[in-house]
Structures are given as C-alpha cells and as structure tokens.
Amino acid sequence: MLFPGRCIDSHGHCTIAEEFTRNERAEVMKVAVIGANGQLGQDVTAAFRAAEHEVAALTHSEIEISSPESVQRVLGGLRPDLVVNTAAFHNVDKCESEADPAFRVNSLGARYLAQSARELQAKLVHISTDYVFDGRKRSPYLESDSPHPLNVYGNSKLAGEFFVMNGTPRHFVVRVSGIYGRHLCRAKGSPNFVETMLARGAKGEMIRMVDDQFVTPTPTAEIAQQVAALAATEEYGLYHATSEGSCSWYEFTRTIFELAGMNVDVHPIKSGDSGRAAIRPAYSVLENAALKSKSMNLFRHWRVGLENYLIERAQTQPQA
Ligand SMILES: NC(=O)c1ccc[n+]([C@@H]2O[C@H](COP(=O)([O-])OP(=O)(O)OC[C@H]3O[C@@H](n4cnc5c(N)ncnc54)[C@H](OP(=O)(O)O)[C@@H]3O)[C@@H](O)[C@H]2O)c1
C-alpha cells in the first residue's frame, strides 16, 4: 500500500526528501482512493494517475471504512494529502431491509474518514447522491435546496454528508447521479445500465422501462476528471457533479439503442409497476450550480457522454 516511489530507491537511499521537494515543485499529491476497484473508483484512480499524482488504490480488503480502527491505521500509515471516498453500501433496495449496515458504511464510515482527514490535515472528497432529494421540485436541484430523502439509502448518504461537512473543513462533498462506466458496479454485481440494456436488446428481449423517473445519466470517466480538477483547488464545499440535461430512464434506454443502431422494442411503464422495494424520487436532476459559479464545470450533455461511451466501447470490444 506504500505510495509508489516512497522511501527507498534501488541504491538503498531514502527518497522521502526528494519526494517532498518534487511535491512542492509540481504540486504532486499523495492520494488515497477508497473503493478503488469499484465502478467509479477505478476511473478516479486512473484520472489522478494520469495527472501524475501518487495514488494508493485501496480496496475493501485493505480498508474497512465502518471501522474507526481500520480507517485510522490505514490512513495514518499512508498520511495522504487527499482522500477520495467512493465506497458505499448503495444497493438502494437492499438498504431498505439492511438499514444498519447502510448507516454503518454510508454515515459512520464517512464520519471516521472525516475525523481522520482532519487529524492528518488532508483534503477529503466524499461521493454522495442525487437521492438525498425527494423529487418534488421538478426543476434541477441546486446545492442550496433542502434535501429530503425518500429511502434508507438517501437518508444514510445524507447523514454521511453532514458528518463530512461538519467533521473537517477541507472537504468536497460531490453529489453524482445515474452513473455508468467501463468497470463493473460491484454493489449491483452486474454490468452498468447501458451494458445491461445492450445485452438485453441483443437477445431480442422486449424492454419495459419507467418513464416517470427523471435523472441525468453521467459517465464515471467525466466524474473522475471533475473530481481530479476540483481536488487540486481549495474551493471546499458541496457540489453537484452530473452531465448536462436530463431524461427519463425510458428516454435514456431508447437513446442507447438509437445510438447503437439497434432496433429494440422499448415500452414505457410507471414506477409503481416496477416492483422495487425502495421508493425513488421521480425527479432527481441536479444543476452543477457551484461548479458553474466558479467556472469549474467540465461536464458535457448526457447524450454526448453516452455517444463517447459507445464509441470507446466499440474501439475496445473484440470484433465479431
Ligand atoms: N451507481 C449509481 O448510479 C450511483 C448514483 C449516485 C451515487 N452513487 C455513489 O457513487 C459511489 C460509487 O459507486 P460505484 O458504482 O462505483 O460503486 P461500486 O462499484 O459498488 O464500488 C464501491 C466500492 O467500495 C467498496 N466498499 C464497499 N463498502 C466498503 C467499506 N465498508 N469499506 C471499504 N470499501 C468498501 C467496494 O468493495 P467491495 O465490492 O469489495 O465490497 C467497491 O470497491 C457511491 O458512493 C454511490 O453511493 C452511485
């Protein structure tokens, strides 16, 4: 778990002094990414490495955020300049029946990370969710709007936000929405929404999709770029960080097939017919108001993000 290049070089010389000189000159940060083998965590790790920061990519087997001892031992050993927490208990339906672990990870885990970051004088990026809102607003939510979660997951994430915002001054709380990326979402144990739809479409399935829930699908690669750019600043605070525009899950599904050139039957249904355990907000579109007010918004329209995802996917998939 040591940061690459830390301590001893191939001649046995201690390189710490050189490392700190380099940090000062090029503003290289020592970054601890938590949930580093997750869907978002892998892209976040790649974004910080591409920006030539030193990254400790921490998986669940290396740190347990719901244990204060584990957090203190691991982060205390690494002494990072920046902690990025992408870990969560975020299977939304499972959270309804397993509220204890949801709060242990999403709320108390965030608290332990904030306490540790404060002690270490490290910055903390904490990933949160659009599900802190109830969806009654019907126009994009601003950071200044009052949250009112409808389900256990949203409540546990909101409590986590409060612990971070009140626990350490050097925080970035970053709310994301409808995320999909090249890597597997570990909590769902399945490919992302786009891949799932493409696979079902390829099998010739007829697809029923809710047309009364509006979100902004956002590629994890864009979130990772935004997080890396934001974390390099001292503009601490609460941020909405999603692609531009919005759509229903039904419209998103139809657009996936349109852009992939596939002719698939997609039928609109109401969320009451979806048979899921947790109530979801009917409208959880976020406005990146704080990023825009500081001229830091890097996101493109969700349709452009999807086009790029499908192009990159076609370039990396083996040809039939
Ligand atoms: N998916 C969405 O549409 C969506 C929407 C809004 C917000 N978010 C937020 O986005 C973030 C990232 O989601 P994702 O899709 O990248 O999730 P993911 O693929 O499930 O990755 C989560 C990572 O966190 C690790 N982890 C889970 N519990 C942990 C714990 N107690 N201690 C340490 N590590 C732990 C997981 O390891 P194991 O798998 O080995 O346990 C995994 O590596 C989460 O904060 C989520 O709340 C997601």
The ligand as an SDF file (V2000), in Angstrom:
LIG
                    3D

 48 52  0  0  0  0  0  0  0  0999 V2000
  -24.4730    3.7020   -9.1190 N   0  0  0  0  0  0  0  0  0  0  0  0
  -25.1380    4.8700   -9.2190 C   0  0  0  0  0  0  0  0  0  0  0  0
  -25.9490    5.0850  -10.1290 O   0  0  0  0  0  0  0  0  0  0  0  0
  -24.9020    5.9630   -8.1980 C   0  0  0  0  0  0  0  0  0  0  0  0
  -25.7250    7.0800   -8.2140 C   0  0  0  0  0  0  0  0  0  0  0  0
  -25.4780    8.1010   -7.3040 C   0  0  0  0  0  0  0  0  0  0  0  0
  -24.4100    7.9880   -6.4180 C   0  0  0  0  0  0  0  0  0  0  0  0
  -23.6130    6.8650   -6.4190 N   0  0  0  0  0  0  0  0  0  0  0  0
  -22.4900    6.8050   -5.4890 C   0  0  0  0  0  0  0  0  0  0  0  0
  -21.3110    6.6080   -6.2540 O   0  0  0  0  0  0  0  0  0  0  0  0
  -20.3140    5.9750   -5.4640 C   0  0  0  0  0  0  0  0  0  0  0  0
  -19.5830    4.9040   -6.2580 C   0  0  0  0  0  0  0  0  0  0  0  0
  -20.4680    3.9440   -6.7910 O   0  0  0  0  0  0  0  0  0  0  0  0
  -19.9230    2.7180   -7.6650 P   0  0  0  0  0  0  0  0  0  0  0  0
  -20.9840    2.3790   -8.6500 O   0  0  0  0  0  0  0  0  0  0  0  0
  -18.5400    2.9850   -8.1290 O   0  0  0  0  0  0  0  0  0  0  0  0
  -19.8660    1.5530   -6.5590 O   0  0  0  0  0  0  0  0  0  0  0  0
  -19.1960    0.0970   -6.5920 P   0  0  0  0  0  0  0  0  0  0  0  0
  -18.8110   -0.3110   -7.9620 O   0  0  0  0  0  0  0  0  0  0  0  0
  -20.1000   -0.8000   -5.8210 O   0  0  0  0  0  0  0  0  0  0  0  0
  -17.8460    0.3430   -5.7580 O   0  0  0  0  0  0  0  0  0  0  0  0
  -17.8700    0.5950   -4.3910 C   0  0  0  0  0  0  0  0  0  0  0  0
  -16.5220    0.2080   -3.8410 C   0  0  0  0  0  0  0  0  0  0  0  0
  -16.4850    0.4500   -2.4320 O   0  0  0  0  0  0  0  0  0  0  0  0
  -16.0190   -0.7070   -1.7470 C   0  0  0  0  0  0  0  0  0  0  0  0
  -16.6290   -0.7630   -0.4270 N   0  0  0  0  0  0  0  0  0  0  0  0
  -17.9300   -1.0430   -0.1440 C   0  0  0  0  0  0  0  0  0  0  0  0
  -18.1230   -0.9950    1.1800 N   0  0  0  0  0  0  0  0  0  0  0  0
  -16.9310   -0.6800    1.7390 C   0  0  0  0  0  0  0  0  0  0  0  0
  -16.4960   -0.4870    3.0710 C   0  0  0  0  0  0  0  0  0  0  0  0
  -17.3440   -0.6490    4.1060 N   0  0  0  0  0  0  0  0  0  0  0  0
  -15.2000   -0.1540    3.3170 N   0  0  0  0  0  0  0  0  0  0  0  0
  -14.3390   -0.0150    2.2680 C   0  0  0  0  0  0  0  0  0  0  0  0
  -14.6860   -0.1970    0.9820 N   0  0  0  0  0  0  0  0  0  0  0  0
  -15.9760   -0.5270    0.7220 C   0  0  0  0  0  0  0  0  0  0  0  0
  -16.4590   -1.8570   -2.6350 C   0  0  0  0  0  0  0  0  0  0  0  0
  -15.6900   -3.0140   -2.3720 O   0  0  0  0  0  0  0  0  0  0  0  0
  -16.4010   -4.4910   -2.3330 P   0  0  0  0  0  0  0  0  0  0  0  0
  -17.2390   -4.5750   -3.5580 O   0  0  0  0  0  0  0  0  0  0  0  0
  -15.2500   -5.4330   -2.3110 O   0  0  0  0  0  0  0  0  0  0  0  0
  -17.2360   -4.5110   -1.0790 O   0  0  0  0  0  0  0  0  0  0  0  0
  -16.1860   -1.2710   -4.0130 C   0  0  0  0  0  0  0  0  0  0  0  0
  -14.8240   -1.3780   -4.3380 O   0  0  0  0  0  0  0  0  0  0  0  0
  -21.0090    5.5430   -4.1810 C   0  0  0  0  0  0  0  0  0  0  0  0
  -20.7040    6.4720   -3.1680 O   0  0  0  0  0  0  0  0  0  0  0  0
  -22.5010    5.6380   -4.5020 C   0  0  0  0  0  0  0  0  0  0  0  0
  -23.2650    5.9410   -3.3370 O   0  0  0  0  0  0  0  0  0  0  0  0
  -23.8430    5.8670   -7.2990 C   0  0  0  0  0  0  0  0  0  0  0  0
  1  2  1  0
  2  3  2  0
  2  4  1  0
  4  5  1  0
  4 48  2  0
  5  6  2  0
  6  7  1  0
  7  8  2  0
  8  9  1  0
  8 48  1  0
  9 10  1  0
  9 46  1  0
 10 11  1  0
 11 12  1  0
 11 44  1  0
 12 13  1  0
 13 14  1  0
 14 15  2  0
 14 16  1  0
 14 17  1  0
 17 18  1  0
 18 19  2  0
 18 20  1  0
 18 21  1  0
 21 22  1  0
 22 23  1  0
 23 24  1  0
 23 42  1  0
 24 25  1  0
 25 26  1  0
 25 36  1  0
 26 27  1  0
 26 35  1  0
 27 28  2  0
 28 29  1  0
 29 30  1  0
 29 35  2  0
 30 31  1  0
 30 32  2  0
 32 33  1  0
 33 34  2  0
 34 35  1  0
 36 37  1  0
 36 42  1  0
 37 38  1  0
 38 39  2  0
 38 40  1  0
 38 41  1  0
 42 43  1  0
 44 45  1  0
 44 46  1  0
 46 47  1  0
M  CHG  2   8   1  16  -1
M  END
$$$$
